[in-house]
Amino acid sequence: MKILVTGANGFVGKNLVAELKNKGYNEIFKVTRETDYSRLEAYTKECDFVFHLAGVNRPKDEEEFMEGNFGFTLSLLELLKKHQNQSPVLITSSTQAAMENPYGKSKKAVEDLLFSYSLEMGAKALVYRLPNLFGKWSSPNYNSVVATFCHNIARGKAIQVHNPDTELTLAYIDHVIAEFIRALEGNETVCGEFCMVPVTYRITLGELADKLYSFKNNRESLVMPSLENDVDKALYSTFLSYLEEDDFSYKLKKNVDHRGWLAEFIKSESGGQIFISKTKPGVTRGNHWHHTKVEKFLVIQGEATIRFRKIDSHQILEYKVNGEIPEVVDIPPGYTHSIENTGKEDVITLFWACEVFNPEKPDTYFLEVN
């Protein structure tokens, strides 16, 4: 199947082309501003499906809205008509097409043009009035508030929130592309005369800013914001895509003593916390117990013995673990426990605790196992 994609270097275009390739579509005719007319004409003769994503969003002159949006669409459809190509045509319009502004009027004109072309040629017309989009590869300071906020917050720059109660309707790029693939396969989501992305999110400007700042602060506090909702996962993924390329990493604080070192990795109010330690040969950690707090130990390097004793018993339980055989050991409450490096190399252990450590209520009571 030969697929023509206009605006192939844009936000939606890049994501669409990447996913088309993932799906095994190899004959993709990519049209950009640099594509000459003769190449476009050849593409319109051969293509089996058209994704018309090109458009003008931020022109210097308002007249460019009509020229760039309506004018180019007219040229594209005339070429398809010239070659009697009845390929389906999918266009990305905007919810602003229902508004009386220059951009909205140009988008409405494109919609009407395509519907007329569809009646004349018998070609399938797929018109998507998209809300605000977000996701990787969207340009900041252009037409996406999410991209602008992510870019600035990731770099410690200020953002402007004139009215935090302003409500936005957002669509995540992965959901948009999934819908476009369905449309390509003849399974588009229809709502009246238009098509639609079935998954959208409602969020206020203030909520959006707060979430993005919490993602930024996570790299210092280690407290992971909740990703329970799909929109939070999508926003977090999007935020990380705007990190500067020399700022992908951040260092953890190492607490060093004679035993080795320990560092906190991730904290979560709902998921507890994860930390990692390196323990020298012959060294024992722990010798404490908890009323309610529970933990999991996973040795990923070296040999160790994890010992337990119920606090009102003399019986000692032992679990010998080895980093070459991943084995998770649960730490129940009411058992004093320890982990001893019984090998010749440093032991590296991942620990998970069901709650973030609170120095005011540590629920940790020292008591020797042996």
C-alpha positions in Angstrom: 0.0 0.0 0.0 1.4 3.4 -1.0 0.7 6.1 1.5 1.1 9.8 0.9 1.7 12.0 4.0 1.8 15.7 3.7 3.4 17.6 6.6 5.6 14.6 7.2 8.1 16.5 9.2 5.6 18.0 11.5 4.6 16.9 15.0 1.8 14.5 13.8 3.6 13.6 10.6 6.7 12.4 12.4 4.8 10.2 14.8 2.5 8.9 12.0 5.4 8.0 9.7 7.3 6.2 12.6 4.2 4.1 13.4 3.4 3.3 9.8 6.9 1.9 9.5 6.4 -0.1 12.8 3.2 -1.5 11.2 5.1 -2.7 8.1 4.0 0.1 5.7 7.2 0.7 3.7 6.0 2.7 0.7 5.5 6.1 2.3 5.5 9.2 0.2 6.6 12.0 2.5 5.7 15.5 1.5 7.3 18.5 3.2 7.8 22.2 2.4 10.8 21.2 0.4 9.0 18.7 -1.9 8.8 20.1 -5.4 5.6 20.1 -7.5 6.7 17.4 -9.9 7.4 15.0 -7.0 4.0 15.8 -5.5 2.3 15.1 -8.8 4.0 11.7 -9.1 2.9 10.8 -5.5 -0.7 11.7 -6.2 -0.8 9.5 -9.2 0.5 6.4 -7.3 -0.8 6.7 -3.8 -3.5 4.5 -2.3 -4.3 6.6 0.8 -3.7 10.3 1.7 -2.9 11.7 5.1 -3.1 15.4 4.6 -1.5 16.8 7.8 0.2 19.9 6.4 -1.1 23.3 7.5 -0.3 26.8 8.6 -0.7 27.6 12.3 1.4 30.6 13.1 1.8 32.8 10.0 3.2 36.3 9.9 0.1 37.5 8.0 -3.4 36.3 8.5 -3.9 35.9 4.8 -1.4 33.0 4.9 -4.0 30.9 6.8 -6.2 30.7 3.7 -3.3 30.4 1.3 -1.5 27.7 3.2 -4.4 25.7 4.4 -7.1 26.1 1.7 -4.7 26.8 -1.2 -2.4 23.8 -0.7 -5.4 21.5 -0.1 -6.9 22.7 -3.4 -3.7 21.9 -5.3 -3.5 18.5 -3.7 -7.1 17.6 -4.6 -6.7 18.9 -8.1 -3.7 16.6 -8.7 -5.7 13.6 -7.4 -8.6 14.5 -9.6 -6.2 14.9 -12.6 -5.1 11.4 -12.2 -8.6 10.1 -11.4 -7.2 8.8 -8.1 -10.0 7.9 -5.7 -7.8 7.3 -2.7 -9.4 8.1 0.7 -8.2 11.4 2.0 -7.8 12.0 5.7 -7.3 15.6 6.9 -6.5 17.1 10.2 -8.8 20.0 10.9 -9.3 21.7 14.2 -12.1 22.3 16.8 -11.5 26.0 15.8 -13.2 25.3 12.5 -16.4 26.0 14.3 -15.1 29.5 15.3 -15.1 32.8 13.5 -11.3 33.5 13.5 -9.0 33.5 10.5 -7.4 30.1 11.4 -10.8 28.5 12.0 -12.3 29.9 8.8 -9.4 28.5 6.8 -9.9 25.1 8.4 -13.7 25.2 7.7 -13.0 26.1 4.1 -10.7 23.0 3.8 -13.4 20.8 5.3 -16.0 22.1 2.8 -13.6 21.7 0.0 -12.9 18.1 0.8 -16.5 17.2 1.3 -17.3 18.7 -2.1 -14.4 16.8 -3.7 -15.7 13.6 -2.1 -19.1 14.0 -3.6 -17.6 14.7 -7.0 -15.0 12.0 -7.1 -16.6 9.3 -4.9 -13.5 9.3 -2.8 -13.8 8.7 1.0 -13.3 11.9 3.1 -12.1 11.5 6.7 -12.2 14.9 8.5 -10.8 15.0 12.1 -11.5 18.1 14.1 -8.7 17.7 16.6 -8.4 19.3 20.0 -5.1 20.4 21.6 -2.6 17.7 21.0 0.4 16.7 23.1 3.3 14.2 23.0 6.9 13.8 21.9 8.3 15.9 19.1 5.8 18.8 19.3 7.5 22.2 19.0 7.4 24.5 22.0 6.2 28.1 21.7 4.2 27.1 18.6 0.7 25.7 19.0 0.8 23.3 22.0 0.6 24.6 25.5 1.8 21.3 26.9 4.9 21.4 24.7 5.7 25.0 25.8 5.1 24.2 29.5 7.2 21.0 29.3 10.1 22.8 27.5 10.2 25.7 29.9 9.7 23.8 33.1 12.4 21.2 32.1 14.8 24.1 31.7 13.9 26.0 34.8 12.2 28.8 32.8 9.0 30.6 33.8 5.6 29.7 32.4 2.5 31.9 32.1 -0.8 30.8 33.6 -3.2 33.7 33.2 -6.2 31.8 34.4 -5.5 28.5 36.2 -9.2 27.5 35.9 -9.2 27.5 32.1 -10.2 24.1 30.9 -8.4 22.3 28.1 -9.4 19.3 26.0 -6.3 17.3 25.2 -5.6 14.3 22.9 -2.4 12.3 23.2 -0.4 11.7 20.1 -0.3 7.9 20.5 -4.1 7.8 20.6 -4.3 10.1 17.5 -2.0 7.9 15.6 -3.8 4.7 16.7 -7.0 6.2 15.3 -5.4 7.2 12.1 -4.1 3.6 11.6 -7.6 2.4 12.2 -8.9 4.8 9.6 -6.2 3.6 7.1 -7.6 0.1 7.7 -11.2 1.2 7.2 -12.2 1.2 10.9 -12.3 4.9 11.7 -14.4 6.3 14.6 -17.3 8.4 13.1 -19.3 11.1 14.8 -21.8 12.6 12.4 -20.1 13.8 9.3 -16.7 14.0 11.1 -14.3 11.5 12.4 -12.9 11.6 16.0 -10.2 10.5 18.3 -12.1 8.4 20.8 -9.8 9.2 23.8 -9.5 12.7 25.1 -8.7 14.3 28.4 -10.1 17.3 30.3 -7.7 19.2 32.5 -7.4 22.8 33.8 -4.4 24.9 33.0 -3.5 25.0 36.7 -3.7 21.2 37.1 -1.5 20.8 34.0 1.2 23.2 35.4 1.1 21.5 38.8 1.6 18.0 37.3 4.5 19.1 35.2 6.2 20.8 38.1 5.8 17.6 40.2 7.5 15.7 37.4 10.4 18.2 37.5 10.6 18.1 41.3 10.7 14.3 41.2 14.3 14.4 40.1 15.3 16.1 43.3 12.8 14.8 45.9 12.7 11.3 44.4 9.0 11.3 45.1 7.3 9.8 42.1 3.9 11.5 41.4 1.0 9.2 40.9 0.7 7.7 37.4 -2.5 5.9 38.2 -4.4 7.7 35.4 -3.6 7.3 31.7 -3.4 11.1 31.2 -0.7 11.3 34.0 1.3 8.6 32.3 1.1 10.3 28.9 2.0 13.7 30.4 5.0 12.2 32.3 6.2 10.5 29.1 5.8 13.8 27.2 7.6 15.8 29.9 10.7 13.5 29.8 10.9 13.9 26.0 11.6 17.7 26.6 14.6 17.2 28.8 17.8 18.7 27.4 20.0 16.0 26.0 22.8 16.7 28.5 20.3 16.5 31.3 18.9 12.9 31.0 20.6 11.8 34.2 20.6 12.9 37.8 22.8 11.8 40.7 21.5 10.1 43.9 22.8 10.9 47.3 25.1 8.1 48.6 25.1 7.5 52.4 28.5 6.0 53.0 29.8 4.3 56.1 32.1 1.4 57.1 29.6 -1.1 55.7 29.5 0.3 52.2 26.9 2.7 50.9 23.1 3.1 50.5 21.1 5.4 48.2 17.4 6.1 47.8 16.1 5.6 44.3 12.4 6.2 44.0 9.7 7.2 46.5 6.0 7.1 46.1 3.2 7.8 48.6 1.1 5.0 47.1 3.9 2.6 46.2 6.5 3.0 48.9 10.1 3.4 48.1 13.1 1.7 46.4 16.7 2.0 47.5 19.9 0.3 46.7 23.0 -0.7 48.7 26.5 -2.0 48.4 27.7 -4.1 51.3 31.3 -5.1 51.8 32.4 -8.7 52.5 31.7 -9.9 56.1 29.4 -6.9 56.8 25.9 -7.3 58.2 23.1 -4.8 57.7 19.7 -4.6 59.4 19.1 -6.3 62.8 15.8 -4.5 63.2 12.1 -5.2 63.0 8.8 -3.5 62.1 5.3 -3.5 63.4 3.6 -2.8 60.0 6.2 -1.9 57.4 7.1 -4.7 55.0 10.0 -4.9 52.6 11.4 -7.0 49.8 15.1 -7.8 49.3 16.7 -8.7 46.0 20.4 -9.4 45.8 21.7 -8.7 42.3 25.4 -9.2 42.9 27.4 -11.3 45.3 26.4 -13.9 47.9 24.4 -13.1 51.1 22.5 -14.7 53.9 19.3 -13.2 55.0 18.3 -14.2 58.6 15.0 -13.9 60.4 13.9 -14.4 64.0 10.4 -13.8 65.3 11.0 -11.3 68.2 9.5 -13.6 70.8 11.3 -16.7 69.6 14.9 -18.1 69.6 14.6 -19.9 66.3 16.6 -18.3 63.5 15.6 -18.8 59.8 18.2 -18.4 57.0 17.8 -17.8 53.3 21.0 -18.0 51.2 20.8 -15.8 48.1 23.0 -15.2 45.1 23.0 -12.5 42.5 23.3 -15.0 39.8 19.9 -16.5 40.8 17.5 -13.7 41.2 15.4 -14.4 44.3 13.1 -12.0 46.1 12.8 -12.4 49.9 9.8 -10.9 51.6 10.3 -9.4 55.0 7.2 -9.9 57.2 6.4 -7.6 60.2 7.3 -8.9 63.7 10.5 -10.6 62.5 13.9 -9.0 63.3 16.0 -9.5 60.2 19.5 -9.0 58.8 21.4 -9.4 55.6 25.1 -10.5 55.7 27.6 -10.5 52.9 29.0 -14.1 53.1 30.9 -13.9 49.8 34.2 -12.5 48.6 32.8 -9.6 46.6 30.6 -6.6 47.4 26.9 -7.5 47.6 24.5 -5.2 45.7 21.0 -5.3 47.0 17.7 -3.7 45.8 15.3 -3.0 48.6 11.6 -2.1 48.4 9.6 -0.8 51.4 5.9 -0.4 51.4 6.1 3.2 52.7 8.4 6.1 52.4 10.7 6.4 55.5 9.3 8.9 58.0 11.9 9.8 60.6 9.1 10.9 63.0 7.4 7.5 62.7 10.1 5.2 61.5 8.5 1.9 62.6 12.0 0.5 62.9 13.2 -1.2 66.2 16.8 -2.4 66.5 17.2 -6.0 67.8 19.9 -8.5 67.0 18.9 -11.5 65.1 21.7 -13.7 66.5 
